[in-house]
Amino acid sequence: MKKKVLLMVMLLMLLSVFALTGCTTNGNEFVELNKEIAMLPQYSYTGDMTMSFTFPDSVTENMSDEDAAIMAELKNMKFTLSGNYLAETMYQDLNMGYEFNGTKGNIRFVMDKTDMYINTQDMLVFLEAIMNDTAAEDIAATKKAFEGADWLKSSSLEGTEALGDTYNKVMEALFNNIIDMQSDLFKYTNTLNKGAFAEYKPNIFSKSGNAYVMNISEKDFAPVVKEFIKYIITNKTSIVTDTQTFITNNELAWLTEAGVDKKDVLDALEEINTDLKGISPEELAEFDSILDIALTTMDGSSFYMSLEERSANKYRERFDMNFALNMDDESMSMHFNGSMDINASAKVTANIPTENVKSTADIVATLTPASTSATIDASTGSVLWTKSYDVSIFDKVGFTNTTLKKVNGSYYLPLRQVGELLGEKATWDQKAKKAYLVANGKKYNLTGFNNNGTMYVKLREFEKVGYLVSWDIENQEIIITK
């Protein structure tokens, strides 16, 4: 099992390099798609894109009429994109134009490192376009929730405090050194091209005039992907050696800043190298059969992308991608096509919203849940708490990590933690040795037991407070709702 995990890690690492490597039609020289543009610190872009989705019947057959109507609209959406990008801070100012359900409009996004700002007025217009008349109350509730907020701020790092300072340190190092990282990535690509990848000549890269093209047709998709993975497996030792040489010969200051010791990386690579050498022909054959099955599920996929230099530092990118997923005689597909004009010499000024900004947490704090429920998996004891809101974009906010105990066939939940999730107040009467839940202006005594200072209450006791406790026999779930 360990060998298989190491092999998969190696494949994933090198698949990221695959997107940056290739060879010209004569098969003698590698080219680096997007190298020049990626090395520049800033650029602007405009473009258009159409998307279409095909869903299997199993996805759509149980949908409500409202949801089915929305899914029908998703089959044909048109977008235009324009914006500016500043690589050092990952800053991006994006305008997304759309044509949807007979309505045309645009939504402005501003992104800075891990933070994203959405213009609330633009977002509300878009929500009205995708929601039908029966959702008028939802739209009204949404508008009320966003009063006084010109921008909605969300962060991909919200809720990650539990990961600790190390995670944040690594993220900060990556963002602060993005240009150096790109430079090192290209150096690494060149190292592989001159060594372990020197004999790899996929027939999917070409150059015509000023345009680089990567084209994997539907017919060639599975064979090309399999060829590349087999090449990596066959040349695994030289690939690891080239990687070790690259790490040894380059400073990689961003890696050090992220708190990663180069010696530890080299030691890990040596361990991988040792384990990969020990992979038997039988294990490789097993992996080959698994790969065949995986690629079969992607029959019908194709990928086309071209990057053409129009003039000095100005490019045009075209793309036509079709992703198919075939499982159990059903299929789901996503199709994207369009073009993008890129001006890699444009000067970009970061403009981050500072006034009338509310975070997603601020918005949720002003809302009253339309309903609160807990779903308990009786087989594992895991508990998922969910708060649903009338405001559609905050339809559900989930809470996990509730402790559950089973005693004599009955389930018990911690009173104080549950009270906080329900928005109720839990109290403890030390003299009477009783726990109470204060809800709806009343004080309820709920019986249970004390475990190391924590009061656990039987699920049925919550019915005293107005909650409904039900048992879903088919799914082996206990559901609490209010």
C-alpha positions in Angstrom: 0.0 0.0 0.0 2.8 2.4 0.9 4.5 1.9 -2.5 1.2 2.6 -4.3 0.8 5.9 -2.3 4.3 7.0 -3.1 3.8 6.2 -6.8 0.6 8.2 -6.9 2.4 11.2 -5.2 5.1 11.0 -7.8 2.6 11.0 -10.6 0.7 13.9 -9.3 3.9 15.9 -8.9 4.9 15.3 -12.5 1.5 15.8 -14.0 1.8 19.4 -12.9 5.0 19.6 -15.0 3.3 18.0 -17.9 1.3 21.1 -18.5 4.5 23.1 -19.0 6.5 20.6 -21.1 6.2 19.5 -24.7 8.1 19.2 -27.9 7.9 20.8 -31.4 6.6 18.8 -34.3 10.1 17.6 -35.2 10.4 16.0 -31.8 13.8 17.4 -31.1 13.2 20.5 -29.0 11.0 21.1 -26.0 8.9 24.3 -25.7 7.5 25.9 -22.6 4.0 27.1 -23.2 3.1 30.3 -21.4 6.6 30.7 -20.1 7.1 34.3 -21.2 3.7 35.5 -20.1 3.8 33.7 -16.7 7.2 35.3 -15.9 5.8 38.8 -16.3 4.5 40.4 -13.1 1.2 41.8 -14.4 -1.1 41.8 -17.3 -4.7 42.6 -18.4 -7.1 40.3 -20.3 -10.5 40.2 -22.1 -12.3 37.2 -23.5 -15.5 35.3 -23.9 -16.5 31.8 -23.1 -19.5 29.5 -23.5 -20.3 26.6 -21.2 -22.7 23.7 -21.6 -23.5 20.8 -19.2 -25.1 17.5 -19.8 -26.4 15.6 -16.7 -27.6 12.0 -16.4 -31.2 11.3 -15.6 -30.2 10.2 -12.1 -29.1 13.7 -11.3 -32.2 15.5 -12.6 -35.1 13.0 -12.1 -35.8 13.9 -8.5 -35.4 17.7 -8.8 -38.1 20.1 -8.1 -39.6 22.0 -11.1 -37.7 25.1 -10.0 -34.4 23.4 -9.8 -35.0 21.6 -13.1 -35.6 24.9 -14.8 -32.4 26.3 -13.4 -30.5 23.2 -14.6 -32.0 23.7 -18.1 -30.7 27.2 -18.2 -27.2 26.0 -17.1 -26.9 24.0 -20.4 -26.2 27.2 -22.3 -24.6 30.2 -20.5 -22.5 32.8 -22.1 -19.8 34.8 -20.4 -17.4 37.6 -21.2 -14.3 38.2 -19.0 -12.1 41.2 -18.6 -9.7 42.1 -15.9 -6.3 42.9 -14.5 -3.8 40.6 -12.8 -0.9 41.5 -10.5 1.2 38.4 -9.8 3.2 39.5 -6.8 0.1 39.7 -4.5 -2.2 37.5 -6.6 -4.4 40.6 -7.0 -7.1 40.3 -9.7 -9.8 42.7 -10.7 -12.3 40.8 -12.8 -15.5 41.8 -14.6 -17.6 38.8 -15.6 -20.4 39.6 -18.1 -23.2 37.1 -18.5 -26.2 36.3 -20.6 -28.6 34.1 -18.6 -32.3 33.5 -18.7 -32.8 36.5 -21.0 -30.9 38.8 -18.7 -27.6 40.5 -19.5 -25.4 42.0 -16.9 -22.0 41.8 -15.2 -20.5 41.0 -11.8 -17.3 42.6 -10.5 -14.9 40.6 -8.4 -11.7 41.8 -6.7 -9.3 39.1 -5.4 -6.3 39.7 -3.2 -4.3 36.7 -2.0 -6.9 34.6 -0.2 -9.6 37.3 0.0 -12.4 37.8 -2.6 -14.7 40.7 -2.8 -18.0 40.6 -4.7 -20.0 43.7 -5.6 -23.3 43.1 -3.8 -25.5 45.1 -6.2 -24.2 43.1 -9.2 -24.7 39.9 -7.3 -28.3 40.8 -6.4 -29.2 41.5 -10.0 -27.7 38.1 -11.0 -29.6 36.3 -8.3 -32.9 37.8 -9.6 -32.0 36.6 -13.1 -31.5 33.0 -12.0 -34.4 32.8 -9.5 -38.0 32.7 -10.7 -41.0 34.7 -9.4 -41.7 32.1 -6.7 -38.5 33.2 -5.0 -39.5 36.8 -4.5 -39.4 36.4 -0.7 -35.9 35.0 -0.9 -34.7 38.0 -3.0 -36.3 40.4 -0.5 -34.6 38.7 2.4 -31.3 38.7 0.5 -31.5 42.4 -0.2 -32.3 43.1 3.4 -29.3 41.1 4.6 -27.0 43.2 2.4 -28.3 46.6 3.4 -25.3 49.0 3.8 -22.9 46.6 2.2 -21.4 47.5 -1.2 -19.0 44.6 -1.1 -19.2 41.1 0.3 -15.9 39.8 1.5 -15.2 36.0 1.7 -11.9 34.3 2.4 -10.7 30.9 1.5 -8.8 30.8 4.8 -11.9 31.4 7.0 -12.2 28.6 9.4 -8.7 27.3 9.0 -7.4 28.5 12.3 -7.3 24.9 13.5 -4.6 24.2 10.9 -2.3 26.4 12.9 0.5 29.0 12.3 2.5 26.6 10.1 -0.2 26.5 7.4 -0.5 30.3 7.3 3.3 30.6 7.2 3.5 28.4 4.2 0.7 30.2 2.4 2.3 33.6 3.1 5.6 32.4 1.7 4.0 31.1 -1.5 2.1 34.3 -2.2 5.1 36.5 -1.4 7.4 34.6 -3.7 5.1 33.7 -6.6 7.5 35.1 -9.3 10.5 33.2 -7.9 8.4 30.1 -7.6 7.5 30.3 -11.3 11.1 30.9 -12.2 12.2 27.8 -10.3 9.4 25.8 -11.8 10.6 26.6 -15.3 14.2 25.7 -14.2 12.9 22.4 -13.0 11.1 21.8 -16.3 14.3 22.5 -18.2 16.2 20.0 -15.9 13.7 17.3 -16.8 13.7 18.2 -20.5 17.4 17.8 -20.7 17.5 14.6 -18.6 14.7 12.2 -17.8 12.2 13.7 -20.3 14.7 13.9 -23.2 13.2 10.9 -25.0 9.6 11.8 -24.3 8.1 13.0 -27.6 4.3 13.3 -27.3 2.5 14.0 -30.6 0.2 16.6 -29.1 2.4 19.7 -29.2 3.0 21.8 -32.3 4.0 25.2 -33.4 2.5 27.1 -36.3 3.8 30.6 -36.9 3.6 32.5 -33.7 1.2 30.0 -32.1 1.9 27.1 -29.8 -0.8 24.5 -29.8 -1.6 21.6 -27.4 -4.3 19.3 -28.8 -5.5 16.0 -27.3 -8.4 14.8 -29.4 -11.2 12.5 -28.2 -9.6 9.6 -30.1 -6.1 10.3 -28.6 -7.1 11.3 -25.0 -6.7 8.0 -23.3 -3.7 6.7 -25.3 -1.7 10.0 -24.7 -2.5 10.1 -21.0 -1.5 6.5 -20.6 1.6 6.9 -22.6 2.8 9.8 -20.4 2.1 8.0 -17.2 3.8 4.8 -18.4 6.8 6.9 -19.4 7.0 8.3 -15.9 6.8 4.9 -14.3 9.5 3.5 -16.7 11.8 6.4 -16.0 11.0 6.9 -12.4 14.6 6.6 -11.1 16.0 9.2 -13.5 13.1 11.5 -12.8 13.8 11.3 -9.0 17.5 11.8 -9.6 16.9 14.9 -11.8 14.6 16.3 -9.1 17.3 15.8 -6.4 19.9 17.4 -8.6 17.6 20.4 -9.2 16.9 20.9 -5.5 20.6 20.6 -4.6 21.8 23.1 -7.3 19.1 25.8 -6.7 18.6 28.1 -3.8 14.8 27.8 -3.5 14.6 30.6 -0.9 10.8 30.5 -1.0 10.9 26.9 0.2 13.1 27.9 3.2 10.9 30.8 4.0 7.9 28.4 4.1 9.8 26.5 6.8 10.7 23.5 4.7 14.2 22.1 5.0 15.8 21.2 1.7 17.6 18.2 3.4 14.2 16.8 4.5 12.9 17.0 0.9 16.0 15.3 -0.4 15.7 12.6 2.2 12.1 12.1 1.3 13.0 11.8 -2.4 15.6 9.2 -1.6 13.0 7.2 0.3 10.6 7.5 -2.7 13.4 6.4 -5.0 14.2 3.3 -2.8 10.5 2.4 -2.6 9.9 2.9 -6.3 12.8 0.6 -7.2 11.0 -2.1 -5.2 7.8 -2.0 -7.2 7.3 -5.4 -8.7 6.1 -6.1 -12.3 2.9 -7.6 -10.8 2.2 -4.3 -9.0 2.9 -2.3 -12.1 0.5 -4.6 -14.1 -2.2 -4.0 -11.4 -1.7 -0.2 -11.6 -1.9 -0.5 -15.4 -5.3 -2.2 -15.2 -6.5 0.4 -12.7 -5.3 3.1 -15.1 -7.2 1.5 -17.9 -10.5 1.5 -15.9 -10.0 5.2 -14.9 -9.3 6.3 -18.5 -12.4 4.4 -19.7 -14.6 6.5 -17.5 -13.2 9.6 -19.4 -14.0 8.4 -22.9 -15.2 11.3 -24.9 -12.9 13.9 -23.3 -10.8 16.2 -25.4 -8.6 19.2 -24.9 -7.4 22.0 -27.2 -5.5 25.1 -26.3 -3.4 27.5 -28.4 -1.4 30.5 -27.3 -0.5 32.9 -30.1 1.8 35.9 -29.9 0.0 38.7 -31.7 2.6 41.4 -31.1 5.2 42.3 -28.5 3.8 41.0 -25.1 0.3 40.6 -26.5 -1.2 37.2 -26.9 -4.4 35.4 -27.9 -5.4 32.2 -26.2 -8.1 29.9 -27.6 -9.5 26.9 -25.9 -12.0 24.1 -26.5 -12.3 21.6 -23.7 -14.7 18.8 -23.2 -14.6 16.7 -20.0 -16.7 13.6 -19.9 -17.3 11.3 -17.0 -19.0 7.9 -17.6 -20.1 5.9 -14.7 -22.6 3.1 -14.5 -24.0 3.6 -18.0 -24.6 7.3 -17.2 -22.6 10.3 -18.3 -21.9 13.8 -17.2 -20.1 16.2 -19.5 -18.9 19.8 -19.3 -17.9 21.8 -22.4 -16.0 25.1 -22.4 -14.8 27.0 -25.4 -13.8 30.6 -26.1 -10.8 32.9 -26.5 -8.9 35.3 -24.4 -6.8 38.3 -25.4 -3.9 39.1 -23.0 -1.8 42.2 -22.8 1.2 41.2 -20.8 2.7 44.7 -20.7 -0.3 46.5 -19.2 0.3 48.3 -16.0 -1.9 47.3 -13.2 -2.9 49.2 -10.0 -4.3 47.3 -7.1 -7.6 48.8 -5.9 -9.0 46.8 -2.9 -12.4 47.8 -1.5 -12.1 49.3 2.0 -15.5 51.0 2.6 -19.0 49.4 3.1 -17.5 45.9 3.2 -19.1 43.1 5.1 -17.7 39.6 5.5 -19.8 36.4 5.0 -19.5 35.9 8.8 -20.9 39.4 9.4 -23.9 38.7 7.1 -24.7 35.4 8.7 -24.5 36.9 12.2 -27.4 39.3 11.2 -29.6 36.5 9.9 -32.1 34.3 11.8 -32.1 30.7 10.7 -35.3 29.6 9.0 -34.6 26.2 10.4 -31.9 24.3 12.3 -31.3 20.6 12.1 -28.9 17.9 13.2 -28.4 14.7 11.2 -26.8 11.8 13.2 -25.3 8.9 11.4 -26.2 6.0 13.7 -23.6 3.7 12.3 -20.6 6.1 12.9 -22.0 8.4 15.6 -21.0 11.5 13.5 -23.2 14.6 13.8 -23.8 17.2 11.2 -25.5 20.4 12.3 -27.0 22.6 9.6 -28.6 26.0 9.7 -30.7 27.0 6.8 -31.5 30.6 5.9 -34.1 32.3 3.7 -31.3 34.1 2.0 -30.5 31.8 -0.9 -26.7 32.3 -1.1 -26.5 31.3 2.6 -28.9 28.4 2.2 -27.0 26.1 4.5 -24.2 26.6 6.9 -22.9 23.3 8.4 -21.4 22.7 11.8 -19.6 19.5 12.7 -17.5 18.2 15.6 -20.5 17.6 18.0 -19.6 14.8 20.4 -22.2 12.0 20.6 -22.5 9.3 23.2 -24.5 6.1 23.1 -25.6 4.6 26.5 -27.9 1.6 26.8 -29.1 2.0 23.2 -30.0 5.7 23.6 -28.1 8.7 22.1 -27.0 11.7 24.1 -25.6 15.1 23.1 -23.6 17.7 25.1 -26.1 20.3 26.3 -23.9 23.4 26.3 -22.5 22.8 22.8 -25.9 22.0 21.4 -27.5 25.0 23.1 -24.9 27.3 21.4 -25.6 25.7 18.0 -29.3 26.2 18.5 -28.9 29.7 19.7 -30.2 28.8 23.1 -28.6 29.3 26.5 -27.5 26.3 28.6 -27.1 26.8 32.4 -26.1 24.6 35.3 -27.6 24.7 38.8 -24.7 23.6 41.0 -26.8 23.3 44.1 -29.6 21.2 42.5 -27.1 19.4 40.2 -29.4 20.0 37.3 -28.8 21.4 33.7 -31.3 23.7 32.1 -31.8 25.0 28.6 -33.3 28.5 28.3 -35.4 28.9 25.1 -38.4 31.0 24.1 -38.2 32.8 27.4 -38.7 29.6 29.4 -36.4 27.4 31.4 -36.4 23.7 30.7 -34.9 21.0 32.9 -33.5 18.3 30.6 -32.5 15.0 32.2 -29.3 13.3 31.3 -25.9 12.5 32.9 -22.7 14.3 33.8 -19.5 13.0 32.2 -16.3 14.7 33.5 -18.0 18.1 33.9 -20.0 17.9 30.6 -23.8 17.4 30.8 -25.2 15.0 28.2 -28.9 15.1 27.4 -31.0 12.3 25.8 -32.2 13.2 22.3 -35.8 12.8 23.1 -35.5 15.5 25.8 -35.1 18.2 23.1 -38.8 17.6 22.2 -39.7 19.4 25.5 -38.1 22.6 23.9 -40.1 22.3 20.7 -37.7 20.3 18.5 -38.8 17.3 16.4 -36.7 14.2 16.8 -37.2 11.5 14.1 -35.6 8.3 12.9 -34.8 7.7 9.2 -34.8 3.9 9.2 -33.8 3.6 5.5 -30.7 5.7 5.9 -30.0 4.8 9.6 -30.1 8.5 10.6 -31.6 10.4 13.5 -32.8 13.9 12.5 -33.5 16.8 14.9 -35.3 19.8 13.4 -36.9 23.0 14.5 
